Amino acid sequence: MPCLGPVIMGTLLTRDLTATVDAYVKYLHANVQRQRQVSKSQATYWGQGHLEGHDYVMLINALGQPFLRIVEDQNCTVRDTLKYTGWMALEIIVEDVDDLALSLEGSPFEVLRPVADLSMSDKIRAVQVRGPCGEILYLTQIKGEVPPFELPIAKCTVDKVFIPVLCTHDRAGSLAFFETISGNKGLSFETKITVVNQAYGDDLNKNHPVATLQLKGATLIEIDEIKAAANGDGKLGSGIMMVTFAVDKLPAIQEPTKDCPSGKQRSMILSGVAGEYVELVETL
Protein backbone atom coordinates (compact mmCIF):
# COMPACT_ATOMS: atom_id res chain seq x y z
CA MET A 1 0.00 0.00 0.00
CA PRO A 2 1.25 3.50 -0.75
CA CYS A 3 1.70 5.78 2.25
CA LEU A 4 0.55 8.87 0.31
CA GLY A 5 -3.10 9.72 -0.10
CA PRO A 6 -5.88 10.23 -0.39
CA VAL A 7 -5.96 13.60 -2.14
CA ILE A 8 -7.71 15.95 0.30
CA MET A 9 -8.35 19.06 -1.81
CA GLY A 10 -6.99 21.65 -4.18
CA THR A 11 -6.37 25.31 -3.40
CA LEU A 12 -7.27 27.96 -5.98
CA LEU A 13 -6.01 31.53 -6.28
CA THR A 14 -8.54 34.02 -7.66
CA ARG A 15 -8.87 37.74 -8.26
CA ASP A 16 -12.56 37.65 -7.31
CA LEU A 17 -13.40 35.42 -4.36
CA THR A 18 -17.13 36.14 -4.32
CA ALA A 19 -17.63 35.38 -8.01
CA THR A 20 -15.55 32.18 -7.84
CA VAL A 21 -17.30 30.86 -4.74
CA ASP A 22 -20.72 31.70 -6.16
CA ALA A 23 -19.90 29.78 -9.34
CA TYR A 24 -18.92 26.63 -7.44
CA VAL A 25 -21.95 26.82 -5.16
CA LYS A 26 -24.44 27.40 -7.99
CA TYR A 27 -23.04 25.14 -10.69
CA LEU A 28 -20.84 22.51 -9.01
CA HIS A 29 -23.05 21.92 -5.95
CA ALA A 30 -20.46 22.99 -3.35
CA ASN A 31 -21.26 24.44 0.07
CA VAL A 32 -19.39 27.09 2.04
CA GLN A 33 -17.95 25.65 5.25
CA ARG A 34 -16.24 28.82 6.44
CA GLN A 35 -14.76 32.13 5.34
CA ARG A 36 -11.67 33.51 7.05
CA GLN A 37 -8.62 35.65 6.47
CA VAL A 38 -5.19 34.11 5.90
CA SER A 39 -3.30 34.49 9.18
CA LYS A 40 0.32 35.56 9.42
CA SER A 41 1.34 32.03 10.46
CA GLN A 42 -0.61 30.47 7.56
CA ALA A 43 0.93 32.85 5.00
CA THR A 44 4.41 32.18 6.41
CA TYR A 45 3.76 28.44 6.36
CA TRP A 46 2.82 28.64 2.70
CA GLY A 47 5.88 30.75 1.97
CA GLN A 48 3.56 33.45 0.61
CA GLY A 49 3.78 36.28 3.14
CA HIS A 50 1.97 38.69 0.82
CA LEU A 51 -1.26 36.68 1.31
CA GLU A 52 -1.52 37.62 5.00
CA GLY A 53 -4.92 39.17 5.65
CA HIS A 54 -6.39 37.98 2.35
CA ASP A 55 -9.84 36.39 2.42
CA TYR A 56 -10.29 32.70 1.73
CA VAL A 57 -13.20 30.25 1.69
CA MET A 58 -13.33 26.53 2.42
CA LEU A 59 -15.80 24.63 0.28
CA ILE A 60 -17.24 21.20 1.09
CA ASN A 61 -19.27 18.81 -1.06
CA ALA A 62 -22.79 17.57 -0.30
CA LEU A 63 -21.32 14.89 1.98
CA GLY A 64 -19.56 17.51 4.13
CA GLN A 65 -16.08 16.54 2.87
CA PRO A 66 -13.34 19.06 1.91
CA PHE A 67 -13.65 20.06 -1.72
CA LEU A 68 -11.66 23.24 -2.43
CA ARG A 69 -9.95 26.08 -0.63
CA ILE A 70 -10.18 29.37 -2.55
CA VAL A 71 -7.85 32.28 -1.73
CA GLU A 72 -8.31 35.82 -3.04
CA ASP A 73 -5.45 37.90 -4.44
CA GLN A 74 -6.81 40.75 -6.50
CA ASN A 75 -3.34 41.41 -7.92
CA CYS A 76 -2.42 37.85 -8.92
CA THR A 77 -1.19 37.22 -12.46
CA VAL A 78 -3.79 35.70 -14.78
CA ARG A 79 -2.38 32.98 -17.01
CA ASP A 80 -3.38 29.90 -18.99
CA THR A 81 -2.50 26.95 -16.74
CA LEU A 82 -2.55 24.59 -19.72
CA LYS A 83 0.59 26.31 -20.97
CA TYR A 84 2.73 26.46 -17.80
CA THR A 85 4.51 23.89 -15.70
CA GLY A 86 2.99 23.21 -12.29
CA TRP A 87 -0.48 22.01 -11.32
CA MET A 88 -2.39 22.01 -14.60
CA ALA A 89 -5.78 20.54 -13.70
CA LEU A 90 -7.93 19.01 -11.00
CA GLU A 91 -9.92 15.90 -11.89
CA ILE A 92 -13.20 15.72 -9.98
CA ILE A 93 -15.44 12.66 -9.71
CA VAL A 94 -19.10 13.29 -10.63
CA GLU A 95 -22.26 11.18 -10.84
CA ASP A 96 -23.54 12.10 -14.32
CA VAL A 97 -21.09 14.01 -16.49
CA ASP A 98 -23.50 14.48 -19.40
CA ASP A 99 -26.18 16.13 -17.24
CA LEU A 100 -23.57 18.22 -15.44
CA ALA A 101 -22.03 19.46 -18.69
CA LEU A 102 -25.46 20.52 -19.95
CA SER A 103 -26.07 22.45 -16.73
CA LEU A 104 -22.88 24.48 -17.30
CA GLU A 105 -24.24 26.20 -20.42
CA GLY A 106 -24.17 29.94 -19.82
CA SER A 107 -22.17 29.51 -16.61
CA PRO A 108 -18.70 30.83 -15.66
CA PHE A 109 -17.36 27.34 -16.49
CA GLU A 110 -16.21 27.21 -20.12
CA VAL A 111 -16.55 23.76 -21.68
CA LEU A 112 -13.33 23.17 -23.61
CA ARG A 113 -14.08 19.76 -25.13
CA PRO A 114 -17.32 17.80 -25.61
CA VAL A 115 -18.17 15.03 -23.17
CA ALA A 116 -16.49 11.83 -24.35
CA ASP A 117 -15.33 8.41 -23.23
CA LEU A 118 -11.59 8.21 -22.60
CA SER A 119 -9.60 6.35 -25.24
CA MET A 120 -8.19 4.03 -22.55
CA SER A 121 -11.59 2.84 -21.30
CA ASP A 122 -15.29 3.34 -22.02
CA LYS A 123 -15.83 3.05 -18.25
CA ILE A 124 -14.42 6.60 -17.90
CA ARG A 125 -16.39 9.50 -19.37
CA ALA A 126 -15.27 13.10 -18.93
CA VAL A 127 -15.55 16.74 -19.92
CA GLN A 128 -12.84 19.39 -19.58
CA VAL A 129 -13.79 22.90 -18.44
CA ARG A 130 -12.07 26.14 -17.50
CA GLY A 131 -13.29 27.69 -14.26
CA PRO A 132 -13.81 31.32 -13.23
CA CYS A 133 -10.21 31.91 -12.10
CA GLY A 134 -8.64 30.06 -15.04
CA GLU A 135 -8.40 26.69 -13.33
CA ILE A 136 -8.80 23.60 -15.51
CA LEU A 137 -11.18 20.92 -14.25
CA TYR A 138 -11.67 17.42 -15.62
CA LEU A 139 -15.19 16.42 -14.56
CA THR A 140 -15.18 12.64 -14.69
CA GLN A 141 -17.73 9.88 -14.33
CA ILE A 142 -16.47 6.38 -13.46
CA LYS A 143 -18.90 3.64 -14.54
CA GLY A 144 -17.00 0.58 -13.35
CA GLU A 145 -13.63 -0.95 -12.53
CA VAL A 146 -10.67 0.10 -14.69
CA PRO A 147 -7.74 -2.18 -13.82
CA PRO A 148 -4.93 -1.70 -12.93
CA PHE A 149 -6.23 1.60 -11.49
CA GLU A 150 -8.21 1.93 -8.29
CA LEU A 151 -10.79 4.64 -8.99
CA PRO A 152 -13.71 6.00 -6.94
CA ILE A 153 -17.41 6.00 -7.74
CA ALA A 154 -19.14 9.32 -7.05
CA LYS A 155 -21.39 9.41 -3.99
CA CYS A 156 -22.96 12.79 -4.73
CA THR A 157 -23.56 14.96 -7.81
CA VAL A 158 -20.09 16.55 -7.63
CA ASP A 159 -17.99 14.56 -5.21
CA LYS A 160 -14.29 15.40 -4.76
CA VAL A 161 -10.87 15.91 -6.33
CA PHE A 162 -9.38 12.48 -6.96
CA ILE A 163 -6.60 13.18 -9.48
CA PRO A 164 -4.47 16.34 -9.57
CA VAL A 165 -2.77 16.69 -12.95
CA LEU A 166 0.78 18.02 -13.11
CA CYS A 167 2.45 19.63 -16.13
CA THR A 168 6.22 19.10 -16.15
CA HIS A 169 9.23 19.16 -18.46
CA ASP A 170 10.60 16.03 -16.75
CA ARG A 171 8.17 13.13 -16.35
CA ALA A 172 10.79 10.81 -14.85
CA GLY A 173 12.00 13.39 -12.31
CA SER A 174 8.50 14.38 -11.24
CA LEU A 175 7.41 10.77 -10.92
CA ALA A 176 10.49 9.93 -8.83
CA PHE A 177 9.70 12.85 -6.50
CA PHE A 178 6.22 11.55 -5.73
CA GLU A 179 7.35 7.91 -5.64
CA THR A 180 9.79 8.85 -2.86
CA ILE A 181 6.95 10.26 -0.78
CA SER A 182 4.45 7.53 -1.54
CA GLY A 183 6.65 4.45 -1.38
CA ASN A 184 4.83 3.22 -4.47
CA LYS A 185 5.86 2.79 -8.11
CA GLY A 186 4.06 4.58 -10.91
CA LEU A 187 3.20 3.66 -14.49
CA SER A 188 4.73 5.47 -17.48
CA PHE A 189 3.21 5.44 -20.95
CA GLU A 190 2.27 7.71 -23.85
CA THR A 191 -1.23 8.89 -24.68
CA LYS A 192 -3.03 11.76 -26.36
CA ILE A 193 -4.17 14.69 -24.21
CA THR A 194 -6.80 16.26 -26.42
CA VAL A 195 -7.43 19.39 -24.34
CA VAL A 196 -3.68 20.14 -24.29
CA ASN A 197 -3.28 19.51 -28.02
CA GLN A 198 -6.20 21.86 -28.67
CA ALA A 199 -4.63 24.58 -26.50
CA TYR A 200 -1.35 24.42 -28.45
CA GLY A 201 -2.97 24.05 -31.88
CA ASP A 202 -1.45 20.57 -32.33
CA ASP A 203 -2.94 17.48 -33.95
CA LEU A 204 -5.61 16.33 -31.50
CA ASN A 205 -4.19 12.79 -31.64
CA LYS A 206 -0.64 13.82 -30.67
CA ASN A 207 0.78 11.65 -27.88
CA HIS A 208 2.64 12.91 -24.80
CA PRO A 209 4.73 11.15 -22.15
CA VAL A 210 2.43 10.56 -19.17
CA ALA A 211 2.76 8.83 -15.80
CA THR A 212 0.24 7.88 -13.13
CA LEU A 213 0.87 7.05 -9.50
CA GLN A 214 -1.74 5.20 -7.46
CA LEU A 215 -2.42 6.68 -4.02
CA LYS A 216 -4.56 5.64 -1.08
CA GLY A 217 -8.30 6.18 -1.09
CA ALA A 218 -8.78 5.43 -4.80
CA THR A 219 -6.94 8.62 -5.73
CA LEU A 220 -3.99 9.16 -8.08
CA ILE A 221 -1.53 11.68 -9.43
CA GLU A 222 -1.25 12.21 -13.19
CA ILE A 223 1.99 13.62 -14.57
CA ASP A 224 2.01 15.05 -18.11
CA GLU A 225 5.29 15.93 -19.78
CA ILE A 226 4.61 18.94 -22.02
CA LYS A 227 7.86 20.20 -23.52
CA ALA A 228 6.19 23.25 -25.06
CA ALA A 229 4.91 24.50 -21.69
CA ALA A 230 6.45 27.68 -20.32
CA ASN A 231 8.36 27.37 -17.06
CA GLY A 232 6.13 28.43 -14.20
CA ASP A 233 9.19 28.80 -11.91
CA GLY A 234 6.98 28.14 -8.89
CA LYS A 235 5.46 31.62 -9.18
CA LEU A 236 1.83 31.85 -8.18
CA GLY A 237 -0.75 32.82 -10.75
CA SER A 238 -4.50 32.53 -10.91
CA GLY A 239 -5.76 28.97 -10.94
CA ILE A 240 -4.40 26.05 -8.95
CA MET A 241 -2.15 27.25 -6.14
CA MET A 242 -1.43 23.91 -4.42
CA VAL A 243 -2.77 20.42 -3.78
CA THR A 244 -3.19 18.89 -0.32
CA PHE A 245 -2.57 15.20 0.35
CA ALA A 246 -2.83 13.02 3.42
CA VAL A 247 0.36 11.09 4.21
CA ASP A 248 1.06 8.39 6.79
CA LYS A 249 4.26 10.05 7.94
CA LEU A 250 5.95 13.25 6.84
CA PRO A 251 9.02 12.49 4.69
CA ALA A 252 12.50 13.40 5.90
CA ILE A 253 13.31 15.20 2.64
CA GLN A 254 12.82 18.73 3.91
CA GLU A 255 13.37 20.28 7.33
CA PRO A 256 11.92 21.51 9.47
CA THR A 257 8.45 20.06 9.52
CA LYS A 258 5.84 22.40 10.89
CA ASP A 259 2.62 22.26 12.87
CA CYS A 260 -0.30 23.02 10.61
CA PRO A 261 -1.61 26.46 11.63
CA SER A 262 -5.20 25.38 10.96
CA GLY A 263 -5.28 22.21 13.05
CA LYS A 264 -3.55 19.76 15.36
CA GLN A 265 -2.08 17.55 12.64
CA ARG A 266 1.54 18.05 11.59
CA SER A 267 2.01 19.16 8.02
CA MET A 268 4.55 20.57 5.61
CA ILE A 269 4.83 22.29 2.25
CA LEU A 270 7.09 20.92 -0.48
CA SER A 271 8.00 22.31 -3.89
CA GLY A 272 8.16 19.65 -6.58
CA VAL A 273 10.29 19.25 -9.68
CA ALA A 274 7.91 21.38 -11.79
CA GLY A 275 7.69 24.08 -9.11
CA GLU A 276 4.32 22.83 -7.89
CA TYR A 277 3.34 23.37 -4.25
CA VAL A 278 2.46 20.21 -2.33
CA GLU A 279 0.86 20.27 1.10
CA LEU A 280 1.24 17.08 3.14
CA VAL A 281 -0.91 16.47 6.22
CA GLU A 282 0.26 13.68 8.52
CA THR A 283 -2.42 11.16 9.52
CA LEU A 284 -0.50 8.82 11.88
N, C-alpha and C positions, 0 to 999 in steps of 0.2 A: 504493500500500500504506500502511495506517496504520502509525505508528511506536509505537503502544501495543499491548501484548499479547505473548504470551498471558496470560490470567489464571493466576497461579501457585497461589494458595490463599486460603482465608479463615482468619480468626483468630476463635475463639470465646472468650467469657468465661463461666466457670461457677462456681457455688458448690461443686461437688463434682467435682473432677478425676477421681478414680478411677472414679466411676459413669459419667461422660460418656465417658471413654476406653473403658471396658469395653463400653459400648453400641455404640460405633462399631466396635470390634474384633469383637464377637460378631454384630452384625446388619448392618453395612454393610461388612464384609470389609476393614477397614483394618488396618494393622500399625503398631506403635510403632517409630519410628526412634530416638528418644532422649527422655529426660526430664531436664530441667535446671531451674535456678532463674533467674528474670529478673535479669540483672545490673544494676548501677547505671547503666551506660552505655546498656543496652537500654531501661530504664525512662525514662531522660532523653530518649532518642531518640524514644520514643513520646509523650513529653509526659505520662507517667503515672507520676510518681515514686513514688506509693504502691504500685506493683506490684513494686518492688524486693524481691528475695528470695522472690517468689511462685513456686510450681512451675508448670511448663508442659510440655506434651508435643507433639512433632512426630509426626504420623501420615503414613504413605505408603500408596499403594494397592498392589495386587498386582504392579504393574509397577515398584515402587520409586520412584514419582514423588510429589512433595509433594501432600498431600491437604488436611490441616487442621493448624493450630496451635491448641492449646487451653490457655488460661491460667486458673489458679484464683484467684478472689477470693471468699472465703467471705462477704464483707460487701457484695458487689455488689447493686444494686437488681434485683429481678426484675420484668420488664414484658413486655407483649405486643408483640412487634416488628411485628406487622401494623398496630398502631395508633399508631406513632410514625415521625417522619421519620428518615432514616438508612438504613443497610443493612437491608433488610427480609427478604431471602431469598437463599439460595445454590441455584442450579440445578446439579445434578450429573448427568452422563451415565452411564447404566446399560445393561446388555445386555438384560435382560428385566424390564420394570417390573411386569408382572403377577405373575410369580413372586416378585419382591422384595417387593411389597406384601403378598402372602400370608404371607411369612416374618416380617413385622413384627407379626403378630397376637400380642398379649400382651407386646410389647416396650416399651422406654421411648420408642419413636417412635410418636406418636399420628397416625393417618391422618385427615386433615381432610376430604378429598374422595375419592370413589371414583376409581379409575384410569379415564382417559378420553382419547380423542383430542382434540387442541386444535382449536378452531373454525377456526383459520387453515389447518390442514393435517392430513390423516389420516396423514401420515408422522411426526408427533410425537405421542407418547403419554406421559402423565405422571400422577403422583400427588403430592399435596402433604401433607407431614407436619410435625409439630412435634417437635423433638428434645428431649433430656433437659435442656438448659439454656435452653429456650424458643426456640431457633433454628428458623426456618422453612426447610425444604428442599423444592425441587421435584426429584423424582427422575424423570428424563426419558429415554425411549428414542427414538432417531432411527432411522427405518427406511429413509431414502433422502434424496435431495437436496431441499432446500426453498428454491428461489430466491426472492428475491435474497440469502438468507442463506447464509453458509458455516458449516456446523455439523459437529461431530465425530461419528464412529461409535465407540461404546464398544469398548475393547480388553480389558476385563476386567469382572467382574460389576458392580462399582461403580468407575467410572473416576476422574473428577476434576470439580472445579468448572469449568464453562465459561461460566456466565452469573451474575454477581452482580446482584441486583435491588435497585434503590434506590427508596425512598419519599421523595417531595419535594412541596413546595407549589408549585414553580416548574419545570415540565418544561423550558421553554425555557432558563432559566438554568442548570439542571443539565446539560442537553445541551451547551450552549455551553462549560461548564467542561471537560467531557471531550473535546469536539471540539478545543479548544485544545491539549490534551496529545497527542491522537492524530493530529492533522493530517488527520482524516477527517470526512466529513459523515454525520450520522445520519438516521434516518427517523422521522417523527412521524405518529401516527395515533391512532384511538380504538378500544378493544376492551374486552370484558368481562373482569374479573378475578374469577372465581367465588369463589376462596378469600377475597379481600378483601371482596367483597359479603356473603359469609356471616358474616364476622367482625363487620361493622357492622350486620347485620340488614337489608341492602338487598335489592332485587330482584336475583336471581342473574344476570340479563341486563343489569344496569346497565353502561354503558360508562364508561371513564375515559381521560383523555389519557395516552398512552404514547409512549415513544421507544425506539429501539434504535440502538446504535452498534456497527458491526462492528469487531472487533479482529483482530490477528494470531492465527495458530494456531487458527483456527476457533472463536474465543471472541467473546463480545459483552458489552455492558452493556445492561441493561434499566432504563428509568427510568419509574416510575409516579407520576403526579401524583394524590395523594389529599388533597383539600382538608380532609377530616374528620380527618386524622391529627393527633395532638398533636405539638407541636414538641419534638423530642428535644434540641435545644440543644447537640448534640455531647457530651452527658454519657453516659458509659459505663453500660450496664446489661447484664444477662445476655443472651446471644445473640451476635450477630455484632458483633465489636469493630472489625474492619477487613478490607479486602481488599487483597491484594498482586498487583501487575501487573509484568510485565517491560516495559521501555521502552527504545527505541533510545538516547535521550539524555535526561538529566534536563532538564525545562523550566526556563526562567529566569523563573519566576513566583513563586518564593519563595526567599529566601536566608537563611542559607547552606545549601548542600547538605552532606550529612554522609556519612562513611564508615559503611557498615553494620556495626554491632558484631558481627554473626554471620558475617561473611565479607569477602572482598576487594573485592566489587563495591560501587560507590557507590550510595547510595540516599537517599531522602528521604520524609518524611511530609507529606501535604497534607490540609487539611480542606476538603471540598467545600461546595457551596451548601446542602445539606441537613444539614450538620454531620457528614457521614460521613468516616471516616478512610481515607485512601488511601495505601498504601505503594507506592512506585515503586522498582524495582531496575534499574539501568542495565546493559544487555547489551553495548554497544559499547565 
